[in-house]
Structures are given as C-alpha cells and as structure tokens.
Amino acid sequence: MGWGDVITPAPQKVMQADKKMLIGIDEFTFTILLKYKCSAMEWISIAEHIIMDFLKKTKLETVLRGSLQLVTVGKLQGYTTVYDLGEKDFYIALGYNPVHPKMGVCVRFSAKAWLIYRINFKEIYSEDISLPVFLKTVKQGTENQVRLSRIDMTIDYFDYAINLDEMYAKLRDKELVVRDDEGRSLIRTINFYGKNQKIETIYLGSRKENSKGFMRVYNKKMEQLQNNGYRKQEAIACQNWIRFEAVYKGVYAHLISEILLNTEMDEVEFKCYIAQTVAQKYRFFNQENENYTEYTTDLLNVAEGKEYPKLYCESARDNSLNRNIEHLRKGSGLFPTMYKVQQLYGIDGLNRFWNYLFRYYKKQAWVGNDTLKELDLWLKKHEELKKIPLESNY
C-alpha cells in the first residue's frame, strides 16, 4: 500500500535480459617475410609477386568486391608503397617498403573488413573461414614466414551486471585485482577515459609503442550508438554491452602466429583458444569474497572446455544511408525550417514548401558534374544497401 488511503499498484516484474558472451577477433595485422636475403633492387619485384600471390590464394578481390589500387595515404607505419581495394567503408591495406626487404609485406584487416570477408566467403564458396585457416592459406606453398604483428581478441559480454564506474573504483582501491594464470598481479598501469563524469573505457597495461600488449574494457553499446556503428542493431537490442579487448603485439603476437599456423583448430576450438589466451593474463579476482568475478568464471569455463562458445557471426550492416538520414533529422536544420514555415504560413504553406523542395529535386538544378561523380562513387561504394529494406535505414 501507499501513503494514507492511496493504494499503489504492485510493481511490474522487469524481465531480465539473457546474458550472452561472444568471443572473437577484432582487427589484426601480419607480415609476410622472406626466408632469404635479397637486394633492394630485387625486393620491389619480389614484394609485388608476394602481393599477387596473396590475392590469388585468398581471392581477396573477389570476396571483398574490389580491385587493388595504389594509395598515397595508408595506415601502415613504415610501409611507403601501400595498396587498398578502392572506395570501401572498411579498412584493408597491403604494403611494403621499397628499400627495406627485411620489413616484408604487411597486411592489415580492420574488424569490419574481416567480418565482411568471412560473410562473403561463406556466401560465395559455401565454406566458413577462420583466422587460422586464412593464415595457413597465405602460408601454403611458400617458404616465406607469415607472422602476426598485432591481433585484438575480444570478449563481448551482453547484459552482464558490469558497471565501468564501479569496476574502476574497485580496481583503484584494490578490491578488484587482475591476475594471470599463476595468480600473479602483474598489471602496473590502470587508466581510464570518460566524459560527463562517466567512465567509458578502462585501460589495463601500457599502451606505449614498445608494449607487448594491453587490455581495454569499454562500453561497446555506447560506442555503437554514438558512432552509428555497423553493429548498431545489436546495441539497440541489448540493455548492456561491455567489451573486453586484449591487444597482443610484438613477441606475443608472433607466438600466437606460431600456434595458429601449427595447430589444427575448428571454429569452436579457435574460440576456446581465444578464451584461454585472454584468461592466461587477465583474470578479474574479487578480494572481498575471494572469488573470480562472474564474467571471468564464465570465460574460464569456455577456456577449460566446460562450456562451448556460441558460434555467431555479427551483422555487417552498412549504416551510411542511415547516417545521412539521421543528419537530415537532427543536424541539417530541415525540421526547424519546416517548423518556422508552418508557424508563419500554416500547414497549407508547409505543404507548398514541401512540394517546392520536391520539384526542385526533380529538376536536378542542384546537381553539378563534381556532385554527380561523388554521388556515383558513393553508390558504387554502398551497393550492399540494396539488400536491406529502405525502412531499416530510419
């Protein structure tokens, strides 16, 4: 009952969302290195041959629906001759340094590029492809060394009771500690990023250039919603989505390469291996009750084979048109202008204004040659949007 004679209805039971843990790979970078020495003069033709061999083995241009082209700006530090696949809404690059053969040929996949590669590969060839299989394909038939220089392993916790503000406070006060598989607390650096007095990302370990790796824990739901990300629909569907992303570089990445190239793994075994690798260094231990946290316990269950990881391929939806529509709704000033017209001239005036805009659009008086070129490039880049209903963009 409420106060006095007021009777309040019984509170409705809130349905708890089902918890879900997904394990996967975000971005990765690897190099193809010669087993023998060559001169700088020989290297350019050898590097170009390695790239052509890579394209042939991986069917990269067919699977990602693009053609290799030289770019003037690339995100491969130290590699000055860089190629990509043209106008894409994901990042993939291949490159080499013409005067440094020892650097080999570098290949970088963004998370979305790798996701689209897997989805399209399955669609075209009716086969799944995992990272271990992909790296073995690149290595096959050559004496060259294939070696990861960076790999980001991800554990996504959907609708777990994880609060980043509380987590950071407990880490700071030593109520929560990060241990490795031998019970040691080796993390010396803990930082965070946030705004509006809310923590959005926690960093565990050093992010310096020579660091062998670190972990970031962040609000993936917020990131996808704020950036209109390609997994936005998943973010909308869940109440809470926290990502634990372990970044391995240098010697750690090299060791992971050796394991992936020399061990037979199916998709389930690969996800178990990711769980084992992350849990080897990052186990969250609650000092108060002297137990691992729920999320670490669930990860260990997968790593130890007590539970099988969910096999799941996230959507690669293109949100480019969605972003354009969102800009019209919120940032372009269209609706405020319509409101002003309606207040000044009534609903009939608003209708006349709307008809004027449509007539102006149909005349295409707003289109110049450069505009048409940009629009045609955009349409070519975003052909995948034809596969989804218009209404799903707003």
Number of C-alpha atoms within 10 A of each C-alpha: 9 8 7 6 7 8 9 9 8 7 6 6 6 6 6 8 13 10 14 14 19 18 24 20 20 20 20 22 21 22 21 23 19 21 11 9 10 13 10 15 11 13 21 18 12 17 22 14 12 20 21 12 14 18 15 13 15 16 14 17 15 15 18 19 14 15 13 17 14 15 15 9 10 19 14 17 9 13 19 17 18 22 21 21 20 16 15 16 14 15 19 23 21 26 28 27 21 18 15 15 22 17 17 24 24 26 23 24 20 16 18 21 20 22 20 18 22 20 21 18 20 14 12 10 10 10 12 14 16 16 17 19 17 16 18 15 14 20 18 12 9 12 11 17 15 24 23 27 23 24 25 22 22 23 23 21 20 24 17 18 13 17 14 19 16 12 17 20 12 15 17 13 10 14 16 21 21 20 19 17 14 8 12 12 16 13 16 9 11 15 13 16 12 11 7 6 8 10 18 20 21 22 19 20 18 17 15 9 9 9 15 18 22 21 23 19 21 23 20 23 23 18 16 18 16 10 11 18 21 18 20 22 16 17 20 14 12 15 15 20 26 24 20 23 21 25 23 24 23 17 16 17 22 18 15 20 21 13 13 19 19 10 10 12 18 14 16 13 16 20 25 24 21 23 26 20 16 25 21 16 21 23 23 21 24 18 14 9 9 10 12 19 17 15 18 18 16 16 26 21 17 25 23 14 15 11 13 14 23 13 11 9 11 13 15 16 17 21 21 18 16 17 16 14 15 15 13 13 14 11 12 13 11 12 13 13 12 17 14 12 18 16 12 11 14 12 14 11 15 19 15 13 16 13 12 12 11 12 12 12 12 10 9 10 9 9 12 10 8 9 11 11 12 12 13 12 12 16 13 12 17 17 10 12 17 9 8 11 8 11 7 10 16 12
